[in-house]
Amino acid sequence: MKRHGLIRFITAGNVDDGKSTLIGRLLYDSKLVLTDQLHNLVNAKSSRASENEIDFSFLTDGLESEREQGITIDVAYRYFSTKNNKFIIADCPGHTQYTRNMITGASNADCVILLIDVTKALDGNLLEQTKRHALVSSVLDIPNVILAVNKMDLVDFDQNIFQKVTNSFKKFTQTLNWEVNFISIPISALKGDNIVKKSEQMSWYRGEPIIRALEELDLNEHNTASDFKFPIQYVMRWDGEKEKAQRAYCGKIEDGVLNQGQELKIMGTNQLVKIKKIIYGGKEVSQVEKNSCIMVWLSDDVDLARGDVLLNRDSRLEASSSLNVNIAWLDRDEFNPKKKYILRQGTTETFAKLTVDSKVDLETLENYKSSEMRMNEIGSATLKLAKPILNDDYTYINKLGALVLIDPITHQTSAALMIKG
């Protein structure tokens, strides 16, 4: 059994595929529902469940409008743990108009559970929204996908139908050039088949139920950093000893390992600096790793500010004022080519001009030339920046390759961007 500190996963799929019901059943069968929650669940009225059945989706659909309409509108986060692992679940909306919410929930996911209502895919054809969610997951480089073929009880737990849907989805992922660990599981979220316990109705399925598949995820291969990156978040003057007062630099290590005495270079320059002292958790240490929030002193007092990035002295990463990116448009207002947007990368902020080059046709998955971009559309674009930023391709392990575009007037998040080579 693999043990991880924390696993983040999302559920995605079309409307009424059973995402919220799956999470509710997962929590219920794992005995992770509190007594008062269970009481409210039993007494809740729903049009989706029969008179004697519990509507497990109520555990995640917390908004009154969600319960009244029987849909998920916003991303709902739930936290639970087993004896082996801790989990954060993001239940994402299925409607096309809420695809941007799915992008938000998927941005930090280790795994996507993509649900398919088997009754809507009897011929093996995937719905457009299923393709859209798979495309978003591939663009965000999520390394694991569990295909949950739901409502198997409505097709008499037919193995051939399950296999047809699985083959269709596997063939589709190959067109996305998505290097992903893939598992397909036949389930009935409402009845609890293959959620926490193996289904007696589908003895032909030899794999693990969903909870065990999540615990067995292999995340180690995706946590190996390729280069050291330390964006400066805050500069402070340490006055503990006035005669030795010197600027200290605070931030989070995005990749790699840092050692006391190590030489680094400042992004965009050939200037080298040497690490004099590292403070982590209030104590001086000699080494720190990725995701550590630290304070460092340098041997020489140099002029660094928020947004500067320290790299390995032999790093080949460069700063650039022109970038090619993948783009997912999130704003209700469509893209305005005349507008200067605010661009954020980690702790760095600058102005940017965006040129849309192409968009993806979600029916054919073909790229076609376009200079327009509207909400929930995905494509490619070129950025021209007021000041250079770190030019580093986006991957699952490299969050500095992810950028956010902000409207300078409304301050709404306009787009999510991923740097590409």
PANU-520576 format. One record per residue (C-alpha): x, y, z. Coordinates in nm, 4 decimals, padded with zeros to 6 digits. Layout:
N
{east = X | north = Y | up = Z}
...
END
This chain:
421
{east = 00.0000 | north = 00.0000 | up = 00.0000}
{east = 00.1463 | north = 00.3363 | up = -00.1030}
{east = 00.1432 | north = 00.6165 | up = 00.1516}
{east = 00.1264 | north = 00.9788 | up = 00.0417}
{east = 00.1074 | north = 01.2924 | up = 00.2516}
{east = -00.1818 | north = 01.4267 | up = 00.0455}
{east = -00.3609 | north = 01.3323 | up = -00.2766}
{east = -00.5731 | north = 01.5868 | up = -00.4618}
{east = -00.8285 | north = 01.4584 | up = -00.7114}
{east = -01.1260 | north = 01.5951 | up = -00.8997}
{east = -01.4435 | north = 01.4448 | up = -01.0360}
{east = -01.5492 | north = 01.5604 | up = -01.3815}
{east = -01.7978 | north = 01.4563 | up = -01.6441}
{east = -02.1236 | north = 01.5466 | up = -01.8100}
{east = -02.4413 | north = 01.6677 | up = -01.6396}
{east = -02.6081 | north = 01.3932 | up = -01.4316}
{east = -02.3227 | north = 01.1474 | up = -01.4795}
{east = -02.3180 | north = 01.1062 | up = -01.1003}
{east = -02.0144 | north = 01.3024 | up = -00.9787}
{east = -02.1656 | north = 01.4353 | up = -00.6561}
{east = -02.3340 | north = 01.1015 | up = -00.5875}
{east = -01.9997 | north = 00.9221 | up = -00.6258}
{east = -01.8297 | north = 01.1470 | up = -00.3695}
{east = -02.1229 | north = 01.1209 | up = -00.1295}
{east = -02.1210 | north = 00.7419 | up = -00.1565}
{east = -01.7422 | north = 00.7381 | up = -00.1119}
{east = -01.7695 | north = 00.9351 | up = 00.2124}
{east = -02.0729 | north = 00.7393 | up = 00.3333}
{east = -01.9331 | north = 00.3914 | up = 00.2701}
{east = -01.5989 | north = 00.4929 | up = 00.4226}
{east = -01.7913 | north = 00.5897 | up = 00.7377}
{east = -01.6665 | north = 00.9475 | up = 00.7105}
{east = -02.0067 | north = 01.1157 | up = 00.7408}
{east = -02.0812 | north = 01.2808 | up = 01.0762}
{east = -02.3990 | north = 01.1864 | up = 01.2652}
{east = -02.5648 | north = 01.5250 | up = 01.2115}
{east = -02.4754 | north = 01.5142 | up = 00.8417}
{east = -02.6281 | north = 01.1683 | up = 00.8130}
{east = -02.9471 | north = 01.2864 | up = 00.9890}
{east = -02.9808 | north = 01.5775 | up = 00.7457}
{east = -02.9052 | north = 01.3455 | up = 00.4560}
{east = -03.1817 | north = 01.1014 | up = 00.5492}
{east = -03.4345 | north = 01.3833 | up = 00.5903}
{east = -03.3360 | north = 01.5698 | up = 00.2733}
{east = -03.5898 | north = 01.5666 | up = -00.0073}
{east = -03.4723 | north = 01.5101 | up = -00.3609}
{east = -03.6231 | north = 01.4406 | up = -00.6990}
{east = -03.3194 | north = 01.2358 | up = -00.7943}
{east = -03.3618 | north = 00.9532 | up = -00.5448}
{east = -03.6570 | north = 00.7245 | up = -00.4785}
{east = -03.8577 | north = 00.7474 | up = -00.1572}
{east = -03.6462 | north = 00.4936 | up = 00.0299}
{east = -03.3076 | north = 00.5992 | up = -00.1081}
{east = -03.0570 | north = 00.8551 | up = 00.0207}
{east = -02.9434 | north = 01.1224 | up = -00.2243}
{east = -02.5698 | north = 01.1153 | up = -00.1580}
{east = -02.5080 | north = 01.4163 | up = -00.3839}
{east = -02.6430 | north = 01.6374 | up = -00.1022}
{east = -02.3108 | north = 01.5850 | up = 00.0783}
{east = -02.1374 | north = 01.8010 | up = -00.1842}
{east = -02.4155 | north = 02.0063 | up = -00.3443}
{east = -02.4345 | north = 02.2606 | up = -00.0627}
{east = -02.5953 | north = 02.5519 | up = -00.2475}
{east = -02.9746 | north = 02.5677 | up = -00.2312}
{east = -02.9912 | north = 02.6411 | up = -00.6036}
{east = -02.7854 | north = 02.3277 | up = -00.6702}
{east = -03.0231 | north = 02.1103 | up = -00.4702}
{east = -03.3330 | north = 02.2635 | up = -00.6244}
{east = -03.2088 | north = 02.2187 | up = -00.9810}
{east = -03.0298 | north = 01.8889 | up = -00.9252}
{east = -02.7035 | north = 02.0237 | up = -01.0679}
{east = -02.3591 | north = 02.1229 | up = -00.9446}
{east = -02.2755 | north = 02.4888 | up = -01.0096}
{east = -01.9591 | north = 02.5678 | up = -00.8156}
{east = -01.6554 | north = 02.3546 | up = -00.7310}
{east = -01.7211 | north = 02.1816 | up = -00.3968}
{east = -01.4195 | north = 02.0773 | up = -00.1920}
{east = -01.4293 | north = 01.7933 | up = 00.0582}
{east = -01.1545 | north = 01.6552 | up = 00.2811}
{east = -01.1187 | north = 01.3027 | up = 00.4145}
{east = -00.8556 | north = 01.0522 | up = 00.5123}
{east = -00.8082 | north = 00.6794 | up = 00.5345}
{east = -00.5536 | north = 00.4998 | up = 00.7491}
{east = -00.3106 | north = 00.5214 | up = 00.4581}
{east = -00.3675 | north = 00.8596 | up = 00.2916}
{east = -00.5241 | north = 01.2040 | up = 00.3105}
{east = -00.7406 | north = 01.3352 | up = 00.0272}
{east = -00.8821 | north = 01.6618 | up = -00.1036}
{east = -01.1743 | north = 01.6153 | up = -00.3450}
{east = -01.2919 | north = 01.8807 | up = -00.5888}
{east = -01.6396 | north = 01.8071 | up = -00.7278}
{east = -01.6551 | north = 01.9993 | up = -01.0564}
{east = -01.9687 | north = 02.1117 | up = -01.2465}
{east = -02.0771 | north = 01.9210 | up = -01.5564}
{east = -02.2540 | north = 02.1965 | up = -01.7504}
{east = -02.0660 | north = 02.3475 | up = -02.0448}
{east = -02.1114 | north = 02.6993 | up = -01.9067}
{east = -01.9236 | north = 02.6010 | up = -01.5896}
{east = -01.6189 | north = 02.4501 | up = -01.7639}
{east = -01.4058 | north = 02.7367 | up = -01.6301}
{east = -01.4891 | north = 02.6184 | up = -01.2757}
{east = -01.3597 | north = 02.2748 | up = -01.3698}
{east = -01.0305 | north = 02.4329 | up = -01.4836}
{east = -00.9955 | north = 02.5975 | up = -01.1429}
{east = -01.0560 | north = 02.2705 | up = -00.9588}
{east = -00.8184 | north = 02.0753 | up = -01.1833}
{east = -00.5241 | north = 02.3137 | up = -01.1606}
{east = -00.3636 | north = 02.1312 | up = -00.8639}
{east = -00.5030 | north = 01.7811 | up = -00.9121}
{east = -00.2962 | north = 01.4629 | up = -00.8966}
{east = -00.5796 | north = 01.2617 | up = -01.0516}
{east = -00.9075 | north = 01.3129 | up = -01.2350}
{east = -01.1975 | north = 01.0739 | up = -01.1895}
{east = -01.3843 | north = 01.1175 | up = -01.5166}
{east = -01.7371 | north = 00.9806 | up = -01.4956}
{east = -01.9355 | north = 00.8537 | up = -01.7913}
{east = -02.3054 | north = 00.7670 | up = -01.7731}
{east = -02.2960 | north = 00.4305 | up = -01.9474}
{east = -02.6564 | north = 00.4726 | up = -02.0702}
{east = -02.5436 | north = 00.7743 | up = -02.2764}
{east = -02.2534 | north = 00.5907 | up = -02.4360}
{east = -02.3987 | north = 00.2526 | up = -02.5321}
{east = -02.2657 | north = 00.2889 | up = -02.8862}
{east = -01.9206 | north = 00.3882 | up = -02.7611}
{east = -01.9555 | north = 00.7515 | up = -02.8693}
{east = -01.8365 | north = 01.0023 | up = -02.6081}
{east = -02.0333 | north = 01.3166 | up = -02.5314}
{east = -01.8756 | north = 01.6524 | up = -02.6207}
{east = -01.8481 | north = 01.7609 | up = -02.2568}
{east = -01.6645 | north = 01.4396 | up = -02.1721}
{east = -01.4162 | north = 01.5228 | up = -02.4483}
{east = -01.3890 | north = 01.8797 | up = -02.3217}
{east = -01.3056 | north = 01.7688 | up = -01.9675}
{east = -01.0511 | north = 01.5172 | up = -02.0981}
{east = -00.8942 | north = 01.7896 | up = -02.3135}
{east = -00.8692 | north = 02.0284 | up = -02.0167}
{east = -00.7141 | north = 01.7516 | up = -01.8053}
{east = -00.4566 | north = 01.6803 | up = -02.0753}
{east = -00.3699 | north = 02.0500 | up = -02.1199}
{east = -00.3191 | north = 02.0739 | up = -01.7427}
{east = -00.1013 | north = 01.7608 | up = -01.7605}
{east = -00.2887 | north = 01.5724 | up = -01.4873}
{east = -00.0845 | north = 01.2499 | up = -01.4577}
{east = -00.3576 | north = 01.0027 | up = -01.3555}
{east = -00.7089 | north = 00.9386 | up = -01.4825}
{east = -00.9647 | north = 00.6961 | up = -01.3418}
{east = -01.2472 | north = 00.6394 | up = -01.5891}
{east = -01.5533 | north = 00.5639 | up = -01.3774}
{east = -01.8175 | north = 00.4032 | up = -01.6015}
{east = -02.1236 | north = 00.4785 | up = -01.3909}
{east = -02.4823 | north = 00.3480 | up = -01.3700}
{east = -02.3817 | north = -00.0049 | up = -01.4644}
{east = -02.6908 | north = -00.1235 | up = -01.2755}
{east = -02.9032 | north = 00.0265 | up = -01.5559}
{east = -02.7400 | north = -00.1986 | up = -01.8186}
{east = -02.7503 | north = -00.5171 | up = -01.6089}
{east = -02.3788 | north = -00.4859 | up = -01.5288}
{east = -02.2921 | north = -00.5834 | up = -01.8873}
{east = -01.9168 | north = -00.6386 | up = -01.9298}
{east = -01.9253 | north = -00.5903 | up = -02.3087}
{east = -02.0811 | north = -00.2446 | up = -02.2797}
{east = -01.8236 | north = -00.1457 | up = -02.0191}
{east = -01.5401 | north = -00.2636 | up = -02.2426}
{east = -01.6799 | north = -00.0746 | up = -02.5419}
{east = -01.6868 | north = 00.2531 | up = -02.3462}
{east = -01.3374 | north = 00.1910 | up = -02.2057}
{east = -01.1895 | north = 00.1235 | up = -02.5496}
{east = -01.3558 | north = 00.4322 | up = -02.6930}
{east = -01.2127 | north = 00.6580 | up = -02.4231}
{east = -00.8650 | north = 00.5034 | up = -02.4456}
{east = -00.8621 | north = 00.5644 | up = -02.8199}
{east = -00.9688 | north = 00.9238 | up = -02.7615}
{east = -00.6860 | north = 00.9933 | up = -02.5132}
{east = -00.4343 | north = 00.8781 | up = -02.7736}
{east = -00.5407 | north = 01.1634 | up = -03.0017}
{east = -00.4567 | north = 01.4093 | up = -02.7206}
{east = -00.0940 | north = 01.2937 | up = -02.6845}
{east = -00.1693 | north = 01.2662 | up = -02.3145}
{east = 00.0896 | north = 01.0639 | up = -02.1226}
{east = -00.1341 | north = 00.9441 | up = -01.8440}
{east = -00.1710 | north = 00.6501 | up = -01.6067}
{east = -00.5111 | north = 00.5106 | up = -01.7021}
{east = -00.7529 | north = 00.2906 | up = -01.5035}
{east = -01.1130 | north = 00.2079 | up = -01.5979}
{east = -01.3590 | north = 00.0957 | up = -01.3288}
{east = -01.7259 | north = -00.0111 | up = -01.3720}
{east = -01.9364 | north = 00.1373 | up = -01.0923}
{east = -02.2816 | north = 00.2204 | up = -00.9656}
{east = -02.2422 | north = 00.5293 | up = -00.7475}
{east = -02.6016 | north = 00.5126 | up = -00.6280}
{east = -02.5840 | north = 00.1441 | up = -00.5288}
{east = -02.2226 | north = 00.1536 | up = -00.4055}
{east = -02.0758 | north = -00.1001 | up = -00.6489}
{east = -01.6937 | north = -00.0770 | up = -00.6756}
{east = -01.6743 | north = 00.2453 | up = -00.4738}
{east = -01.5301 | north = 00.1243 | up = -00.1426}
{east = -01.6020 | north = -00.2492 | up = -00.1747}
{east = -01.5777 | north = -00.4725 | up = -00.4786}
{east = -01.9102 | north = -00.5356 | up = -00.6483}
{east = -02.0705 | north = -00.8769 | up = -00.6183}
{east = -02.2725 | north = -00.7923 | up = -00.9289}
{east = -01.9581 | north = -00.7546 | up = -01.1434}
{east = -01.7414 | north = -01.0495 | up = -01.0502}
{east = -01.5910 | north = -01.0280 | up = -01.4016}
{east = -01.4079 | north = -00.7082 | up = -01.2972}
{east = -01.0666 | north = -00.8079 | up = -01.1596}
{east = -00.9407 | north = -00.4626 | up = -01.0608}
{east = -00.9703 | north = -00.2583 | up = -00.7428}
{east = -01.2599 | north = -00.0363 | up = -00.6289}
{east = -01.2174 | north = 00.3407 | up = -00.6551}
{east = -01.0928 | north = 00.4051 | up = -00.3007}
{east = -00.8176 | north = 00.1446 | up = -00.3364}
{east = -00.7230 | north = 00.2748 | up = -00.6831}
{east = -00.6792 | north = 00.6226 | up = -00.5328}
{east = -00.4602 | north = 00.4853 | up = -00.2544}
{east = -00.2462 | north = 00.3000 | up = -00.5090}
{east = -00.1754 | north = 00.6055 | up = -00.7290}
{east = 00.1914 | north = 00.6320 | up = -00.8245}
{east = 00.2876 | north = 00.9954 | up = -00.7677}
{east = 00.6589 | north = 00.9538 | up = -00.6986}
{east = 00.7677 | north = 00.9713 | up = -01.0607}
{east = 00.5986 | north = 01.3086 | up = -01.0975}
{east = 00.7666 | north = 01.4700 | up = -00.7985}
{east = 01.1233 | north = 01.4737 | up = -00.9279}
{east = 01.2303 | north = 01.8329 | up = -00.9859}
{east = 01.4417 | north = 01.9110 | up = -01.2918}
{east = 01.5853 | north = 02.2447 | up = -01.1757}
{east = 01.6039 | north = 02.4681 | up = -00.8694}
{east = 01.3668 | north = 02.7669 | up = -00.8665}
{east = 01.3140 | north = 03.0117 | up = -00.5806}
{east = 01.0890 | north = 03.3136 | up = -00.6542}
{east = 01.1349 | north = 03.5980 | up = -00.4053}
{east = 00.8055 | north = 03.6724 | up = -00.2322}
{east = 00.9082 | north = 03.9235 | up = 00.0337}
{east = 01.2208 | north = 04.1223 | up = 00.1271}
{east = 01.2759 | north = 04.2140 | up = 00.4906}
{east = 01.5385 | north = 04.3733 | up = 00.7099}
{east = 01.6379 | north = 04.1471 | up = 00.9959}
{east = 01.7147 | north = 04.3553 | up = 01.3052}
{east = 01.7823 | north = 04.0821 | up = 01.5562}
{east = 02.1407 | north = 04.2033 | up = 01.5746}
{east = 02.1674 | north = 04.5619 | up = 01.4526}
{east = 02.5388 | north = 04.5464 | up = 01.3852}
{east = 02.4745 | north = 04.2510 | up = 01.1520}
{east = 02.1479 | north = 04.3765 | up = 01.0013}
{east = 02.1114 | north = 04.2510 | up = 00.6447}
{east = 01.8292 | north = 04.1937 | up = 00.4012}
{east = 01.6650 | north = 03.8524 | up = 00.4144}
{east = 01.4602 | north = 03.6994 | up = 00.1337}
{east = 01.1442 | north = 03.4994 | up = 00.1892}
{east = 00.9594 | north = 03.2655 | up = -00.0446}
{east = 00.8701 | north = 02.9106 | up = -00.1396}
{east = 01.1010 | north = 02.6699 | up = -00.3201}
{east = 00.9108 | north = 02.5717 | up = -00.6348}
{east = 01.1587 | north = 02.3059 | up = -00.7493}
{east = 01.4796 | north = 02.1417 | up = -00.6405}
{east = 01.6939 | north = 02.1352 | up = -00.3259}
{east = 01.8817 | north = 02.4218 | up = -00.1588}
{east = 02.1963 | north = 02.3826 | up = 00.0522}
{east = 02.3770 | north = 02.6265 | up = 00.2764}
{east = 02.6796 | north = 02.7644 | up = 00.0900}
{east = 02.5245 | north = 02.6905 | up = -00.2500}
{east = 02.5866 | north = 02.9335 | up = -00.5374}
{east = 02.2862 | north = 03.0504 | up = -00.7376}
{east = 02.2300 | north = 03.2943 | up = -01.0195}
{east = 01.9710 | north = 03.5677 | up = -01.0493}
{east = 01.7241 | north = 03.5077 | up = -01.3346}
{east = 01.7968 | north = 03.7179 | up = -01.6409}
{east = 02.1531 | north = 03.8007 | up = -01.5322}
{east = 02.4907 | north = 03.6332 | up = -01.4973}
{east = 02.5246 | north = 03.7567 | up = -01.1407}
{east = 02.5985 | north = 03.4852 | up = -00.8853}
{east = 02.4995 | north = 03.4892 | up = -00.5177}
{east = 02.5900 | north = 03.2551 | up = -00.2334}
{east = 02.3524 | north = 03.1242 | up = 00.0342}
{east = 02.4845 | north = 03.2243 | up = 00.3765}
{east = 02.2021 | north = 03.1041 | up = 00.6027}
{east = 01.8660 | north = 02.9249 | up = 00.5658}
{east = 01.5779 | north = 02.9517 | up = 00.8142}
{east = 01.2992 | north = 02.6925 | up = 00.7917}
{east = 01.0289 | north = 02.6497 | up = 01.0549}
{east = 01.1971 | north = 02.9088 | up = 01.2760}
{east = 01.5253 | north = 02.7146 | up = 01.2862}
{east = 01.8500 | north = 02.7396 | up = 01.0952}
{east = 01.8988 | north = 02.4392 | up = 00.8651}
{east = 02.1624 | north = 02.3283 | up = 00.6181}
{east = 01.9275 | north = 02.1897 | up = 00.3490}
{east = 01.5675 | north = 02.2366 | up = 00.2331}
{east = 01.3603 | north = 02.0795 | up = -00.0432}
{east = 01.0788 | north = 02.1634 | up = -00.2837}
{east = 00.7621 | north = 02.3244 | up = -00.1369}
{east = 00.9505 | north = 02.4537 | up = 00.1699}
{east = 00.8695 | north = 02.8117 | up = 00.2750}
{east = 01.2005 | north = 02.9631 | up = 00.3857}
{east = 01.4005 | north = 03.2756 | up = 00.4669}
{east = 01.7555 | north = 03.3072 | up = 00.3329}
{east = 02.0502 | north = 03.5395 | up = 00.3795}
{east = 02.3103 | north = 03.5929 | up = 00.1080}
{east = 02.6838 | north = 03.6339 | up = 00.1587}
{east = 02.6738 | north = 03.9637 | up = -00.0306}
{east = 02.4071 | north = 04.2309 | up = 00.0048}
{east = 02.2599 | north = 04.2513 | up = -00.3477}
{east = 01.9565 | north = 04.4313 | up = -00.4872}
{east = 01.6768 | north = 04.1732 | up = -00.5133}
{east = 01.3020 | north = 04.2437 | up = -00.5059}
{east = 00.9703 | north = 04.0592 | up = -00.5064}
{east = 00.9358 | north = 03.8744 | up = -00.8374}
{east = 01.3062 | north = 03.8020 | up = -00.8850}
{east = 01.3912 | north = 03.4324 | up = -00.9176}
{east = 01.7019 | north = 03.2489 | up = -00.7974}
{east = 01.8155 | north = 02.9537 | up = -01.0114}
{east = 02.0955 | north = 02.6969 | up = -01.0159}
{east = 02.4184 | north = 02.8619 | up = -01.1295}
{east = 02.4284 | north = 02.6292 | up = -01.4327}
{east = 02.0538 | north = 02.6553 | up = -01.5103}
{east = 01.9624 | north = 02.6918 | up = -01.8769}
{east = 01.6346 | north = 02.8612 | up = -01.7962}
{east = 01.6047 | north = 03.2129 | up = -01.9344}
{east = 01.3861 | north = 03.5174 | up = -01.8903}
{east = 01.1802 | north = 03.6163 | up = -02.1941}
{east = 00.9442 | north = 03.8978 | up = -02.2944}
{east = 00.7773 | north = 03.6867 | up = -02.5652}
{east = 00.6016 | north = 03.3572 | up = -02.4902}
{east = 00.3961 | north = 03.0917 | up = -02.6675}
{east = 00.1147 | north = 02.9616 | up = -02.4461}
{east = -00.1867 | north = 02.7351 | up = -02.4319}
{east = -00.4887 | north = 02.9325 | up = -02.3159}
{east = -00.8220 | north = 02.8601 | up = -02.1490}
{east = -01.0486 | north = 03.1665 | up = -02.1502}
{east = -01.2399 | north = 03.2066 | up = -01.8207}
{east = -01.3930 | north = 03.5553 | up = -01.8358}
{east = -01.7528 | north = 03.6262 | up = -01.9346}
{east = -01.6165 | north = 03.9177 | up = -02.1387}
{east = -01.4550 | north = 03.7953 | up = -02.4584}
{east = -01.0906 | north = 03.8629 | up = -02.5395}
{east = -01.0102 | north = 04.2216 | up = -02.6390}
{east = -00.6958 | north = 04.2372 | up = -02.8594}
{east = -00.6531 | north = 04.6098 | up = -02.7902}
{east = -00.6395 | north = 04.5685 | up = -02.4119}
{east = -00.3263 | north = 04.5387 | up = -02.1987}
{east = -00.3870 | north = 04.2660 | up = -01.9433}
{east = -00.2082 | north = 04.2039 | up = -01.6144}
{east = -00.0020 | north = 03.8844 | up = -01.6165}
{east = 00.1014 | north = 03.6971 | up = -01.3023}
{east = 00.3621 | north = 03.4234 | up = -01.2716}
{east = 00.4212 | north = 03.3195 | up = -00.9134}
{east = 00.5237 | north = 03.6422 | up = -00.7377}
{east = 00.5971 | north = 03.8281 | up = -01.0624}
{east = 00.3504 | north = 04.0718 | up = -01.2184}
{east = 00.3690 | north = 04.2650 | up = -01.5447}
{east = 00.1532 | north = 04.3961 | up = -01.8301}
{east = 00.0948 | north = 04.1795 | up = -02.1359}
{east = -00.0479 | north = 04.2044 | up = -02.4848}
{east = -00.2159 | north = 03.8851 | up = -02.6036}
{east = -00.2579 | north = 03.7617 | up = -02.9598}
{east = -00.4840 | north = 03.4596 | up = -03.0110}
{east = -00.3416 | north = 03.2304 | up = -03.2802}
{east = -00.5800 | north = 02.9343 | up = -03.2883}
{east = -00.8617 | north = 02.7519 | up = -03.1097}
{east = -00.9560 | north = 02.3860 | up = -03.0631}
{east = -01.2707 | north = 02.2459 | up = -03.2221}
{east = -01.4055 | north = 02.0211 | up = -02.9489}
{east = -01.5900 | north = 01.7983 | up = -03.1960}
{east = -01.2906 | north = 01.7173 | up = -03.4168}
{east = -01.0091 | north = 01.8219 | up = -03.1768}
{east = -00.8505 | north = 02.0027 | up = -03.4694}
{east = -00.6877 | north = 02.3435 | up = -03.4321}
{east = -00.8139 | north = 02.6212 | up = -03.6558}
{east = -00.6948 | north = 02.9792 | up = -03.6971}
{east = -00.8836 | north = 03.2376 | up = -03.4962}
{east = -00.8138 | north = 03.5756 | up = -03.3376}
{east = -01.1128 | north = 03.5577 | up = -03.1013}
{east = -01.1565 | north = 03.3890 | up = -02.7635}
{east = -01.4737 | north = 03.3493 | up = -02.5584}
{east = -01.5590 | north = 03.1934 | up = -02.2232}
{east = -01.4699 | north = 02.8223 | up = -02.1907}
{east = -01.2790 | north = 02.8154 | up = -02.5212}
{east = -00.9306 | north = 02.6632 | up = -02.5428}
{east = -00.6532 | north = 02.7491 | up = -02.7855}
{east = -00.3024 | north = 02.8828 | up = -02.8439}
{east = -00.1734 | north = 03.2380 | up = -02.8138}
{east = 00.1357 | north = 03.4609 | up = -02.8138}
{east = 00.2284 | north = 03.6951 | up = -02.5274}
{east = 00.4313 | north = 04.0164 | up = -02.5473}
{east = 00.5372 | north = 04.1326 | up = -02.2003}
{east = 00.6364 | north = 04.4691 | up = -02.0543}
{east = 00.9188 | north = 04.2957 | up = -01.8627}
{east = 01.0732 | north = 03.9496 | up = -01.9031}
{east = 00.9560 | north = 03.6550 | up = -01.6929}
{east = 01.0880 | north = 03.3009 | up = -01.6496}
{east = 01.0339 | north = 03.1060 | up = -01.9715}
{east = 00.9768 | north = 02.7545 | up = -01.8429}
{east = 00.7438 | north = 02.5008 | up = -02.0056}
{east = 00.4371 | north = 02.4082 | up = -01.8042}
{east = 00.4188 | north = 02.0547 | up = -01.6648}
{east = 00.2324 | north = 01.8909 | up = -01.3795}
{east = 00.5321 | north = 01.9412 | up = -01.1501}
{east = 00.6218 | north = 02.2906 | up = -01.2743}
{east = 00.3711 | north = 02.5426 | up = -01.1455}
{east = 00.5819 | north = 02.8408 | up = -01.2586}
{east = 00.4880 | north = 02.7407 | up = -01.6122}
{east = 00.1279 | north = 02.8325 | up = -01.5253}
{east = 00.0234 | north = 03.1967 | up = -01.5709}
{east = -00.2868 | north = 03.3981 | up = -01.4881}
{east = -00.4229 | north = 03.6796 | up = -01.7036}
{east = -00.6206 | north = 03.9514 | up = -01.5221}
{east = -00.8450 | north = 04.2246 | up = -01.6621}
{east = -00.6954 | north = 04.5573 | up = -01.5416}
{east = -01.0381 | north = 04.7241 | up = -01.5232}
{east = -01.2658 | north = 04.4601 | up = -01.3665}
{east = -00.9821 | north = 04.2663 | up = -01.1945}
{east = -01.1538 | north = 03.9454 | up = -01.3030}
{east = -00.9368 | north = 03.6459 | up = -01.3916}
{east = -00.9580 | north = 03.6473 | up = -01.7705}
{east = -00.7584 | north = 03.3376 | up = -01.8621}
{east = -00.5374 | north = 03.0539 | up = -01.7460}
{east = -00.2184 | north = 03.0173 | up = -01.9507}
{east = 00.0379 | north = 02.7374 | up = -01.9775}
{east = 00.3807 | north = 02.8091 | up = -02.1271}
{east = 00.4673 | north = 02.5722 | up = -02.4110}
{east = 00.7912 | north = 02.5105 | up = -02.5947}
END
